[in-house]
């Protein structure tokens, strides 16, 4: 914990232990410091009904799983996208994280499937290819009887580029795979260093429409 957080927590001597504990817990959320966490807790103290709803919603997260087929969030074994017979099974967008699926679904211009890797190859954080669900993608290509378009939609960063190139080379080295796929990537509408999750609908729609072969 950073020194400024420790100092801030030391200034909560007048608060009961339960309040201090909740402030410390909330301050561990991304982008939330002790001062903001304190405001949240003081707000919750005044809103009993909202507090009950929030507690229930948090507890309900235990029902959320990852789709066995694509890695999307779901309450069932298979998510509603993979289970939809109307989806085009010959197109698969490859993403790093499950929340990025929602970004593409919001533009209502894509009717294919998805595959979530679960991250990006990152040597500084010791995330290797074996830590990602690359084998699941390979199995989908092998299983599909028709030619499959694999659309890479990874973050426009060195890690995203490196992960895409690794998977591309892995596929092209396999003679049985390279003839079964068309490899493409979304266009350069996403700025260098940008993340898919923060792209606006128009930029994402144009990037997908204007995707190019790799």
N, C-alpha and C positions, 0 to 999 in steps of 0.2 A: 504494500500500500504506500502511496506517495506521502511525503512529509506533510504537504498542505492538507491532505485528507485526515491524517492523524491529528493534526492541530485542530481541524474543524470538529472532529469527533470528541476531542478533549474539552471542547467548549459546550458540550451538551449535558453537563452535569445536572442541570435542573430537570431534565426529561426523565420520566420513568424508563426502566430497562426495556420494556416492550417497544416503546417509541424509538429508542436508540437502536435497538436491534433491527427494526424495520427500515430505518433511515440508512443504516449500514448495508442492508441487503439491497435496497433500491439503488444505492450509489454504485453498485457493481454492474448495473446495466450499462450498455454502450452509450457513451455521450452524456451520462448522468453523473454529476458531481454531488458532493455532500449537501451543498446549499440547495440545489434543485430537488434532491431527494427529500430534504427537510420540508420544502414547500408542498411536495406531493403528499407526504404523511400528514401534515397539518390540514390539508384539504380533505383527505380521507376521514380524519377525525370528525369533520363537520357533516359528512355525507354518509349516513349509515346505510341507506338503501343502495347507493352506488357501491359502497364497500362490499355489500353482500353479493351484488352482481359481479363485481370484479373478482372476488374470491372464487365464485362459482366458475367463471370463465377460465380462470387460471387452473383450477382443478380439472376442468374438462380437457385440458391439453394432454392429459394422460391417455386419452382415447386416440390421439393422433399417431399414425404410423407412417412409414415410407412405403410407397408403392413397390411391390416386388418386381414389377416390370420396368418402370422408368425412374423411380426414385422420388416421385412427386409426393407431396403431403396427402394423406388420405386416412379415413377412418376404417377403411376396408383393406383387404390384401392388395387389390388392384384399384387404382384411381379411376374416376369417372371418364377421364380422357382415354386411357388405354382400353377401357371397357366399352367405349362408344364404337359400334360397328361402322358408323358413317365416316370415321376418321381415315385419312389416307395413310395406309401402313407402309407406303413406299417412300415416305419422306420423314426424316428424323432430325430434329434440331438438337444438337449437342450443347448442353449448358453445364456450368460449374455448380450451381446451387439450385435447389428446388423452388425457391421464391422467385427465380427468374422466369419460370414457366408462366406465372401470373402476368408478367409484363407483356409477353407475347400474346397471351389469350385476350388481353385488354384491347388489342388493336383489331381483333376480329378479321384478320386477313390470312390466317394460317389454319389449315385443316389437317395437318399431319400429326405425327407423334413426337415425343421428346425422349431424351436420355440425359439423366443427370449424373455427372461424373463424381460429384461429392467433393469438389475442390479443384485445385490446379497444381501441377508439379511445381514444387517450391523447395529448392535445396537449402535455403536459409532456415526454413521451418521443418526440414527433414520430411517433407511430403513427397513421396516417390510414386512412380507409376503404379506400383502394387497397392498403394493406398487408395487409388481411384477405381471406379467401376468401369474400367476399359474392357474387361473381359465380357461384361454384360452387353456392351455395344457390339463386340465381335460376334457374339452368339446370335444377336438379332439379325445381323447381316447374313450369317450362314443359314439361319432359319427361313428367311424370306426367299421365296421362289422367284420373285421378280427383282429387277434392278432397283436398288435403294439409293435415294439421294441423301447423303449425310451432310447436313448444313451446320457448320461450326459457328456458334454464336457465343464465343468466349470473350472475356474482357480484353479490351485493346491495350494490353500490357505485355511486358516481356514474358511473364509467366503464362499468360493466355496464349501468346504466340508460340511459346516453347511447347506447351501441352498439345496444341493443335498440330504442330509439325511432328511431334513424337507419334501421335495417333495416325497421322497421314502416312508416315514412313512405315509404320507397323502394318498398315493395311496394304500398301503398295508392294511390300516385300513378299506378301502372301499371294501367290499366283491365283489361288482359288477365290480370293476375296476381291482383288482389284478389278476383276471383270464383272463383279456383281454390284459395284457401287459407282456412284457419281459423287465426287467430293466437291463441296462448295463452301463458301463462307459469306456471312453477311457483308454488305458493302461498307466502305470506310466512313459511313455517316457517324459512327461512334468515334469521338475524338481519341487520339492517342492517350493512353492512361485512363480512359473512361471506363465506367462500369455499366454493365447491361441494366442493372436494377434502377439506375438513375436516368436512363435515356427516356426522352419524351416520346409519345405515341407516333408523332409524325416522322421523327428521325428513325425510329425503329421500323416503321412501316416501309420507309424508303430503303433502308438498309437491307431489309428482307427481300423486297421486290427486286432490288438491283444487285442481289447476291451474284457472286462470280465463281467460276470454277477454280480449283487450286490444284 
